[in-house]
Amino acid sequence: MKYFLGLWLIPMSLFWGWFGLSYYDMNFGFSFLTRDVHNLVFGIYAHLLGTDYETIVSGFIKACIFDSFLIGAIIAYRKRKQIKAWWQARQTSDLPETTQVPRVPAE
């Protein structure tokens, strides 16, 4: 499961790191982080798919959100016994019901 999560997290981190830096043109001297390369990459994707630039960017965002929920659902399904035990322990915790804070009179 660690490898599965790592194989999802590493490419996502690299992509969104590149996307954020190149979108705001923070290139630190690297040509692949410039806004021109950003526009070129998404322009090539848009041309290959025959769609607009904005559609490509919003499609990436929607796909990443869907993938994140899918990965979360897989992890939750695999750990459902632990989650159920945690939830039941949380619901039946023996906390004192009458915990009163001492009142300090106003001056």
C-alpha positions in Angstrom: 0.0 0.0 0.0 2.9 2.3 0.7 4.2 1.8 -2.9 0.7 2.4 -4.3 0.4 5.7 -2.4 3.9 6.7 -3.3 3.4 6.0 -7.0 0.4 8.3 -6.8 1.8 11.0 -4.6 5.2 11.5 -6.2 3.9 12.3 -9.8 1.1 14.4 -8.4 3.6 16.5 -6.3 6.0 16.9 -9.2 3.2 17.9 -11.6 1.5 20.4 -9.3 4.9 21.8 -8.2 5.8 22.4 -11.9 2.3 23.7 -12.7 2.3 26.2 -9.8 5.9 27.5 -10.5 5.5 27.7 -14.2 2.0 29.3 -14.0 3.4 32.1 -11.9 6.6 32.2 -14.0 8.9 31.5 -11.0 11.6 29.9 -13.0 14.8 30.3 -10.8 16.8 30.2 -14.0 15.4 27.0 -15.3 13.8 27.2 -18.7 11.3 24.4 -18.1 9.7 26.5 -15.3 8.9 29.5 -17.5 5.5 30.6 -18.5 6.3 30.1 -22.2 7.0 26.3 -21.6 3.8 26.1 -19.5 1.8 27.6 -22.4 3.6 25.4 -24.9 2.9 22.2 -23.0 -0.8 22.9 -22.5 -1.0 24.2 -26.1 0.3 20.9 -27.4 -2.2 19.0 -25.2 -5.0 21.2 -26.4 -4.0 20.7 -30.0 -3.7 16.9 -29.7 -7.1 16.7 -28.0 -8.7 19.3 -30.2 -10.0 21.5 -27.4 -9.3 24.8 -25.6 -6.4 25.6 -23.2 -8.8 26.3 -20.3 -10.5 22.9 -20.8 -7.2 21.1 -20.5 -6.4 22.8 -17.2 -9.8 22.3 -15.7 -9.7 18.7 -16.9 -6.4 18.1 -15.1 -7.9 19.6 -11.9 -11.0 17.5 -12.0 -9.0 14.3 -12.8 -6.7 14.9 -9.9 -9.6 15.5 -7.5 -11.3 12.4 -8.7 -8.1 10.4 -8.4 -7.6 11.7 -4.8 -11.1 10.6 -3.8 -10.6 7.3 -5.4 -7.2 6.7 -3.6 -8.8 7.8 -0.3 -11.7 5.4 -0.8 -9.4 2.5 -1.5 -7.3 3.3 1.6 -10.5 3.7 3.7 -11.8 0.3 2.4 -8.6 -1.4 3.3 -8.5 0.1 6.8 -12.3 -0.2 7.5 -11.9 -2.4 10.5 -9.5 0.0 12.2 -11.7 3.0 11.3 -14.8 1.2 12.7 -12.9 0.3 15.9 -11.8 4.0 16.2 -15.3 5.3 15.6 -16.8 2.9 18.2 -14.2 3.8 20.8 -14.9 7.5 20.1 -18.6 7.1 20.5 -18.4 5.1 23.8 -15.6 7.1 25.4 -15.8 7.4 29.2 -15.5 11.2 29.5 -16.9 12.8 32.6 -20.1 14.5 31.6 -20.0 17.2 34.3 -16.7 19.0 33.8 -17.3 22.4 35.0 -14.8 25.2 34.7 -14.5 27.3 37.9 -16.1 30.7 37.4 -14.1 33.8 38.2 -16.2 36.7 39.3 -16.0 39.8 37.1 -14.3 42.8 38.6 
